[in-house]
Amino acid sequence: MSDDLPADTYKQLKAQIGELLHQGRAQASKAVNSILVQTYWQIGRHIVEFEQKGSAKAEYGTELLDRLSRDR
């Protein structure tokens, strides 16, 4: 560290950088979580529409989820 840079100023800079990193990571996490929730909702919607085939209710016993989980 340079002699012309006071220790308190350097500590303040480190704290500000640390806080910016913390805020950025938190925002990124929220964005990713939001996208994942939307994706999972859309997957569920597709599954329901596939099972219902235009009907008001789905037929039970089609084992669709079991097959999807095996096929990944």
C-alpha positions as CSV (number, residue, x, y, z in Angstrom):
1,M,0.0,0.0,0.0
2,S,1.3,3.5,-0.9
3,D,2.3,5.8,1.9
4,D,0.1,8.6,0.5
5,L,-3.1,6.5,0.9
6,P,-4.4,6.7,4.4
7,A,-5.3,3.3,5.9
8,D,-8.9,4.4,6.7
9,T,-9.5,5.4,3.1
10,Y,-8.2,2.0,1.9
11,K,-10.5,0.2,4.4
12,Q,-13.4,2.2,3.2
13,L,-12.7,1.3,-0.4
14,K,-12.5,-2.4,0.5
15,A,-15.8,-2.2,2.3
16,Q,-17.5,-0.4,-0.6
17,I,-16.2,-3.0,-3.1
18,G,-17.3,-5.8,-0.8
19,E,-20.8,-4.4,-0.4
20,L,-21.1,-3.9,-4.2
21,L,-20.1,-7.6,-4.7
22,H,-22.6,-8.7,-2.1
23,Q,-25.4,-6.7,-3.7
24,G,-24.5,-7.9,-7.2
25,R,-24.5,-11.5,-6.1
26,A,-27.9,-11.1,-4.3
27,Q,-29.4,-9.5,-7.4
28,A,-28.1,-12.2,-9.7
29,S,-29.5,-14.9,-7.3
30,K,-32.9,-13.3,-7.4
31,A,-32.9,-13.0,-11.2
32,V,-31.9,-16.7,-11.6
33,N,-34.5,-17.8,-9.0
34,S,-37.2,-15.8,-10.9
35,I,-36.2,-17.4,-14.2
36,L,-36.3,-20.9,-12.7
37,V,-39.7,-20.3,-11.2
38,Q,-41.1,-19.2,-14.6
39,T,-39.4,-22.1,-16.3
40,Y,-40.9,-24.7,-13.9
41,W,-44.3,-23.1,-14.2
42,Q,-44.2,-23.3,-18.0
43,I,-43.1,-27.0,-17.7
44,G,-46.0,-27.7,-15.5
45,R,-48.4,-25.9,-17.9
46,H,-47.1,-28.0,-20.8
47,I,-47.5,-31.2,-18.9
48,V,-51.1,-30.3,-17.8
49,E,-52.0,-29.4,-21.4
50,F,-50.5,-32.6,-22.7
51,E,-52.3,-34.7,-20.2
52,Q,-55.7,-33.0,-20.6
53,K,-55.6,-33.0,-24.4
54,G,-58.1,-30.2,-24.5
55,S,-60.4,-31.7,-21.8
56,A,-61.3,-30.0,-18.6
57,K,-59.6,-32.8,-16.6
58,A,-56.7,-35.1,-17.3
59,E,-57.0,-38.9,-17.5
60,Y,-55.4,-40.5,-14.5
61,G,-52.9,-43.4,-14.7
62,T,-51.1,-42.2,-17.8
63,E,-47.7,-42.5,-15.9
64,L,-46.4,-39.4,-17.8
65,L,-44.4,-38.1,-14.9
66,D,-42.7,-41.4,-14.3
67,R,-41.8,-41.7,-18.0
68,L,-40.5,-38.1,-18.1
69,S,-38.4,-38.6,-15.0
70,R,-36.8,-41.8,-16.5
71,D,-36.1,-40.1,-19.9
72,R,-34.6,-36.9,-18.7
